[in-house]
Amino acid sequence: MASSSFSATAAAATISSSHRHQSLLLTKPFTHNSLLFKQPNTLTTTPSLRPLKLRASSSVAPLNKTAAVAAAPPPLPDFDFNAYMLTKAALVNAALDQSIPLARPLKIHEAMRYSLLAGGKRVRPVLCLAACEMVGGDQSLALPMACATEMVHTMSLIHDDLPCMDDDDLRRGLPTSHKKYGEDTAILAGDALLSLSFEHVATRTPSSVSPDRVVRAIAELGSAVGSAGLVAGQIVDIASEGDVDVTLEDLEYIHIHKTARLLEAAVVCGAILGGADDESVEKVRRYALRVGLLFQVVDDILDVTRSSEELGKTAGKDLASDKATYPKLLGLDGARRFAAELVGQACEELAGFDPVKAAPLYHFANYIATRQN
């Protein structure tokens, strides 16, 4: 790992108010009574978490008044993140298109392709490739895993939209899978994508990657999906609907497992397949968990500040179903302040990496914080 003077001062951030368009300077850490920052050892699936504190800074990025959270000042301001995203997403999309041929039985493969190729930001696969390159690997080493993380993510969306779950009619601006193909086919399409994800990594990862690293990466992905990961978050999320006693600790458990664990797996697997040492793997793990939680905090904020047309999915669903969210428990400004803290803590974990190679991950944290949908 190349040494560097890069250190993220990050989010001593400007916070936007959607009602008054005013800003505050966060000069001390936001106090959040959470598992992640107070009791990291209680999360057995993420033992490497450690609390970090933000530093106050007079260098604050200009406020984007329409963003959920203000961005931190980037270490390489000339880095063209939009071009980077478009290039990587195009690579991933082409690989995904080739991964599922229209073979017999035609209906199931059509349904799999319908959801997998319906657009989306490709956050997880691009992060997987970025982590691989940051630790010195070629993106080709992690491309099959990058595709696998998107297959798993798409499976989770198909199942999450089902009437027995969130009962959503719209996803990525299109009818959800069960609305187009029926519940039976939607369930099977999700199941098939999950199965394909592991097969894809096992059979498509270049032979130059050592088998022990491939097995280790597959284990990371499996852990992120199962009863210690995404499924755990989903079952607790379902049980929390209408529960007035849901705490911040409960909410954090839900989102770490339902959202952050898969994003963590994408980044960690990219680093493993790229040849990272154990110390680097744990640093990117901590980065990814914070970015993963940030993704959900921002999602909660957008759910109450954006329309369905802007989001490409049904807005206000969590409020209507009386689900616990960060704006509900912390207030809108409190949720924004917590998100700003997460940006800073995530970027701190990139200190010590080559700043040129780390630039995509640094900008990614800002992208998640300031995304519009």
GUSE-233415 format. One record per residue (C-alpha): x, y, z. Coordinates in pm, 1 decimal. Layout:
GUSE-233415
X	Y	Z $
...
This chain:
GUSE-233415
0.0	0.0	0.0 $
147.9	335.2	-95.6 $
182.2	585.6	182.6 $
17.7	921.2	144.2 $
-42.2	1246.3	321.3 $
-409.0	1223.5	224.2 $
-630.4	1246.0	531.2 $
-1000.6	1318.4	507.2 $
-1103.5	1619.6	709.2 $
-1437.5	1526.5	560.1 $
-1759.4	1619.1	719.4 $
-1725.4	1892.5	968.3 $
-1993.8	1949.5	720.3 $
-2248.1	2199.2	607.8 $
-2597.7	2064.5	665.5 $
-2891.0	2161.8	449.1 $
-3239.6	2238.0	576.8 $
-3501.3	2145.6	318.3 $
-3744.2	2396.7	459.0 $
-3528.7	2707.6	508.7 $
-3230.0	2626.6	283.6 $
-3002.4	2733.1	568.0 $
-2681.4	2561.4	676.4 $
-2503.9	2481.9	999.0 $
-2137.9	2409.5	1064.7 $
-2103.6	2085.6	1254.2 $
-1820.3	2170.9	1491.0 $
-1846.1	1869.7	1719.5 $
-1943.0	1509.0	1664.8 $
-2312.7	1436.4	1658.8 $
-2404.5	1222.6	1958.2 $
-2568.1	905.6	1836.0 $
-2645.4	631.8	2086.7 $
-2585.6	342.5	1852.2 $
-2443.9	-6.6	1834.6 $
-2200.9	99.8	1565.4 $
-2033.3	373.2	1765.6 $
-2090.0	270.8	2126.4 $
-2086.3	-108.4	2127.9 $
-1896.4	-233.2	1821.4 $
-1810.3	-564.1	1982.8 $
-2179.9	-658.0	2006.5 $
-2191.2	-693.4	1628.8 $
-2025.0	-1030.6	1586.1 $
-2035.7	-1007.0	1207.3 $
-1836.0	-683.3	1204.9 $
-1573.1	-715.6	1479.8 $
-1335.9	-463.4	1324.2 $
-1554.0	-158.3	1376.5 $
-1406.0	116.1	1587.5 $
-1543.8	459.8	1674.2 $
-1396.5	758.4	1494.3 $
-1450.8	1125.3	1561.4 $
-1488.4	1406.3	1317.2 $
-1256.2	1701.0	1327.3 $
-1395.4	2050.5	1297.5 $
-1279.7	2218.2	979.6 $
-1306.8	2558.6	822.5 $
-1277.7	2398.0	480.1 $
-1630.6	2301.2	388.6 $
-1754.4	2215.4	42.7 $
-2021.1	2443.1	-107.0 $
-2371.2	2343.5	-8.4 $
-2581.8	2170.1	-268.5 $
-2921.5	2286.2	-148.3 $
-3105.5	2001.0	-315.3 $
-2878.6	1731.1	-174.0 $
-2958.2	1523.8	131.5 $
-2620.4	1601.8	290.1 $
-2333.1	1832.5	198.2 $
-2019.1	1681.8	49.0 $
-1675.1	1682.9	206.6 $
-1388.1	1862.3	27.8 $
-1230.3	1603.7	-206.9 $
-855.5	1526.2	-201.8 $
-846.3	1529.2	-583.9 $
-1104.3	1788.7	-691.1 $
-1020.7	1741.0	-1060.6 $
-1114.9	1372.8	-1053.8 $
-1408.6	1324.9	-1293.6 $
-1629.8	1101.1	-1084.0 $
-1925.4	1112.6	-1323.5 $
-1709.7	990.7	-1611.8 $
-1563.6	721.6	-1386.4 $
-1910.2	600.7	-1288.2 $
-2033.5	593.8	-1647.5 $
-1729.0	398.8	-1765.4 $
-1745.3	140.3	-1487.2 $
-2123.9	106.0	-1505.1 $
-2103.7	44.8	-1881.6 $
-1847.8	-229.6	-1821.1 $
-2069.2	-389.6	-1556.9 $
-2383.4	-359.9	-1769.3 $
-2216.2	-532.6	-2062.6 $
-2097.9	-816.0	-1837.9 $
-2442.7	-851.3	-1679.2 $
-2607.2	-863.7	-2021.1 $
-2381.8	-1154.5	-2118.0 $
-2438.3	-1337.2	-1789.7 $
-2801.4	-1437.4	-1859.7 $
-2880.4	-1559.8	-2211.2 $
-3240.5	-1589.6	-2325.8 $
-3244.5	-1967.0	-2297.7 $
-3514.9	-2217.0	-2212.7 $
-3721.7	-2177.2	-1997.1 $
-3764.6	-1839.7	-2159.1 $
-3997.9	-1680.5	-1903.2 $
-3764.5	-1714.7	-1606.0 $
-3466.2	-1581.1	-1797.4 $
-3673.8	-1289.9	-1926.1 $
-3778.9	-1208.6	-1569.6 $
-3420.6	-1229.5	-1444.2 $
-3298.9	-998.8	-1720.4 $
-3592.2	-760.8	-1675.5 $
-3493.8	-675.7	-1319.6 $
-3117.2	-711.6	-1352.6 $
-3091.2	-488.2	-1660.1 $
-3355.1	-232.7	-1558.2 $
-3099.1	35.4	-1487.1 $
-2982.7	148.6	-1147.0 $
-2663.3	314.8	-1031.9 $
-2456.0	-6.5	-1007.3 $
-2325.3	119.4	-672.9 $
-2209.9	-217.5	-540.2 $
-2033.0	-348.1	-851.2 $
-1856.3	-18.9	-915.3 $
-1738.6	-9.9	-554.3 $
-1614.0	-366.3	-592.8 $
-1404.6	-268.9	-894.7 $
-1280.6	49.9	-726.6 $
-1163.2	-138.8	-417.8 $
-982.4	-394.7	-633.2 $
-797.0	-122.4	-821.1 $
-722.5	78.0	-506.6 $
-521.4	-211.5	-359.7 $
-331.8	-266.3	-685.2 $
-540.9	-527.6	-866.6 $
-673.3	-516.0	-1220.9 $
-1050.5	-468.0	-1245.1 $
-1084.2	-790.0	-1447.0 $
-1001.7	-986.6	-1131.5 $
-1312.7	-855.0	-956.4 $
-1556.6	-813.4	-1246.3 $
-1734.8	-1148.8	-1191.2 $
-1776.7	-1065.0	-821.7 $
-1895.8	-716.1	-913.0 $
-2166.7	-872.8	-1129.0 $
-2252.3	-1115.7	-849.9 $
-2312.9	-835.0	-600.5 $
-2557.6	-675.8	-844.4 $
-2734.8	-1008.2	-893.9 $
-2774.0	-1044.1	-517.6 $
-2888.3	-683.6	-483.9 $
-3145.1	-730.3	-761.5 $
-3272.9	-1046.5	-593.0 $
-3322.1	-849.6	-272.2 $
-3518.8	-580.4	-457.5 $
-3744.2	-835.4	-629.4 $
-3823.6	-1004.5	-299.4 $
-3851.1	-677.2	-106.8 $
-4116.1	-552.3	-351.7 $
-4340.0	-859.3	-309.4 $
-4687.1	-815.0	-154.2 $
-4577.5	-1019.5	148.1 $
-4289.1	-776.3	206.6 $
-4308.9	-407.3	109.6 $
-4578.3	-454.4	-157.6 $
-4434.9	-205.5	-407.4 $
-4557.2	-149.5	-762.7 $
-4267.2	59.9	-892.4 $
-3892.2	0.0	-903.1 $
-3636.2	197.8	-1104.1 $
-3925.5	372.6	-1276.2 $
-4075.5	45.5	-1404.8 $
-4340.3	-199.0	-1280.6 $
-4192.0	-432.4	-1022.1 $
-4117.9	-791.2	-1118.6 $
-4429.4	-939.4	-960.1 $
-4646.8	-678.1	-1131.8 $
-4507.1	-771.2	-1471.9 $
-4459.2	-1146.9	-1436.2 $
-4664.8	-1247.7	-1133.0 $
-4555.9	-1335.8	-780.2 $
-4458.4	-1693.0	-861.3 $
-4219.6	-1597.6	-1139.1 $
-4081.9	-1303.2	-940.9 $
-3990.4	-1527.1	-647.3 $
-3824.1	-1778.5	-877.7 $
-3637.4	-1504.7	-1066.0 $
-3493.9	-1377.1	-739.1 $
-3397.6	-1728.6	-633.1 $
-3229.5	-1792.4	-967.8 $
-3030.7	-1468.4	-948.7 $
-2905.3	-1559.6	-602.4 $
-2791.5	-1901.7	-720.3 $
-2632.6	-1757.7	-1033.3 $
-2431.7	-1504.4	-832.3 $
-2220.8	-1770.8	-661.0 $
-2188.5	-1979.7	-976.2 $
-2071.3	-1671.8	-1164.8 $
-1789.8	-1598.9	-918.8 $
-1680.3	-1961.9	-900.5 $
-1667.2	-2013.6	-1277.1 $
-1576.5	-1670.3	-1417.5 $
-1308.7	-1536.7	-1181.2 $
-972.2	-1540.1	-1365.9 $
-744.3	-1831.9	-1280.7 $
-470.6	-1586.5	-1182.3 $
-661.5	-1526.0	-857.9 $
-561.6	-1786.4	-600.5 $
-836.6	-2034.4	-506.8 $
-814.0	-1941.9	-138.5 $
-893.7	-1579.5	-221.9 $
-1189.2	-1683.9	-437.3 $
-1325.2	-1904.3	-157.9 $
-1271.9	-1626.9	96.1 $
-1460.8	-1380.4	-124.5 $
-1747.9	-1623.4	-180.9 $
-1774.0	-1672.4	196.1 $
-1790.9	-1294.1	245.9 $
-2073.9	-1266.7	-5.0 $
-2264.0	-1558.6	145.6 $
-2237.3	-1414.3	495.2 $
-2367.3	-1078.1	374.3 $
-2679.7	-1235.0	224.4 $
-2790.5	-1493.2	480.7 $
-2925.1	-1498.0	833.7 $
-2623.6	-1300.7	958.3 $
-2672.1	-1035.6	691.7 $
-2946.3	-918.5	457.2 $
-3203.9	-1172.3	575.3 $
-3144.5	-1072.8	937.9 $
-3205.0	-708.2	855.0 $
-3518.3	-786.4	656.6 $
-3681.7	-1003.3	922.9 $
-3617.0	-747.9	1197.3 $
-3738.3	-470.4	965.5 $
-4066.1	-654.5	904.8 $
-4112.1	-714.0	1277.0 $
-4052.7	-345.6	1352.4 $
-4341.5	-213.7	1140.4 $
-4584.2	-27.0	1363.1 $
-4365.5	-81.6	1671.4 $
-4350.7	248.4	1858.6 $
-4065.0	122.1	2076.1 $
-3807.7	80.8	1798.1 $
-3479.8	238.0	1915.0 $
-3184.3	379.8	1726.8 $
-2996.4	61.3	1811.6 $
-3274.6	-144.9	1653.2 $
-3280.4	76.5	1345.5 $
-2905.0	58.2	1305.9 $
-2912.5	-320.6	1333.6 $
-3171.7	-332.6	1055.7 $
-2979.0	-110.7	819.2 $
-2633.0	-250.7	886.2 $
-2763.8	-595.4	802.2 $
-3019.7	-510.3	533.8 $
-2811.6	-256.3	342.6 $
-2456.3	-210.7	469.0 $
-2351.2	-576.3	480.4 $
-2394.2	-630.0	105.2 $
-2214.6	-306.6	25.8 $
-1942.6	-414.5	269.2 $
-1913.0	-746.7	87.7 $
-1875.7	-571.4	-247.8 $
-1586.6	-357.5	-125.7 $
-1418.2	-626.9	82.8 $
-1443.4	-886.0	-195.0 $
-1295.5	-640.2	-442.5 $
-1001.4	-582.7	-210.3 $
-952.3	-954.9	-143.7 $
-957.1	-1043.7	-513.8 $
-722.7	-752.4	-585.2 $
-462.3	-901.0	-351.4 $
-501.8	-678.2	-44.1 $
-334.9	-767.2	284.8 $
-547.6	-820.9	595.5 $
-493.9	-468.6	731.5 $
-611.8	-310.8	407.6 $
-912.5	-543.0	393.4 $
-1021.4	-433.0	740.3 $
-978.3	-65.0	654.9 $
-1200.6	-95.0	348.5 $
-1446.6	-299.2	554.3 $
-1485.8	-13.4	801.3 $
-1515.3	233.3	514.0 $
-1785.5	24.6	348.5 $
-1994.0	-26.7	661.5 $
-2011.5	346.5	715.5 $
-2090.9	417.4	351.1 $
-2351.6	141.5	361.1 $
-2521.1	291.9	662.5 $
-2489.1	636.6	503.4 $
-2669.9	501.7	196.2 $
-2968.3	404.3	409.1 $
-2974.3	726.1	612.7 $
-2980.5	925.2	287.9 $
-3246.3	688.7	150.8 $
-3462.1	767.3	454.4 $
-3410.4	1140.3	401.5 $
-3498.7	1121.0	31.9 $
-3809.6	916.8	109.8 $
-3960.1	1216.1	290.2 $
-3818.1	1494.6	70.1 $
-3863.8	1360.7	-284.7 $
-4153.8	1255.0	-506.2 $
-4210.0	911.2	-655.8 $
-4120.0	1051.8	-997.7 $
-3787.8	1182.7	-868.0 $
-3703.3	859.7	-685.2 $
-3821.3	612.0	-948.4 $
-4003.6	423.6	-673.0 $
-4293.8	491.4	-440.0 $
-4208.7	779.4	-207.1 $
-4335.1	797.0	150.4 $
-4380.9	420.2	185.6 $
-4195.4	401.1	516.3 $
-4403.5	682.3	662.8 $
-4727.1	524.9	541.6 $
-4637.2	185.9	691.1 $
-4520.7	348.7	1015.3 $
-4168.1	212.9	981.4 $
-3888.1	349.3	1195.3 $
-3652.6	572.7	996.0 $
-3370.0	808.2	1084.6 $
-3576.3	1122.9	1012.8 $
-3854.8	978.8	1228.3 $
-3626.8	905.0	1524.1 $
-3373.7	1188.2	1488.2 $
-3568.4	1450.0	1296.5 $
-3469.7	1558.6	946.1 $
-3182.4	1780.9	1058.9 $
-3060.8	1517.0	1303.0 $
-3057.2	1256.1	1026.8 $
-2856.7	1492.5	807.1 $
-2606.6	1551.3	1085.2 $
-2563.0	1178.2	1141.0 $
-2511.3	1129.8	766.6 $
-2244.0	1400.4	766.3 $
-2066.1	1221.3	1049.5 $
-2071.2	895.9	854.9 $
-1916.2	1065.1	549.9 $
-1627.4	1183.5	763.4 $
-1572.8	852.4	935.3 $
-1580.2	660.4	607.7 $
-1325.9	888.7	445.3 $
-1092.8	865.6	744.6 $
-1047.0	496.8	664.6 $
-892.4	584.4	327.5 $
-597.8	763.2	487.2 $
-276.5	580.8	399.9 $
-389.8	455.3	60.3 $
-252.0	609.3	-257.5 $
-474.9	918.0	-297.4 $
-502.5	872.2	-674.2 $
-620.0	512.3	-639.4 $
-840.8	600.3	-340.8 $
-1007.8	894.8	-515.4 $
-1303.3	692.7	-651.9 $
-1393.9	562.6	-305.4 $
-1357.4	906.4	-149.8 $
-1579.2	1062.3	-415.2 $
-1819.0	770.7	-379.5 $
-1888.6	863.6	-17.1 $
-1969.7	1216.7	-128.6 $
-2183.1	1082.6	-412.4 $
-2390.7	874.0	-172.6 $
-2432.4	1172.6	58.5 $
-2545.6	1409.5	-216.8 $
-2742.0	1177.1	-444.9 $
-3088.4	1284.7	-555.8 $
-3257.6	945.6	-592.5 $
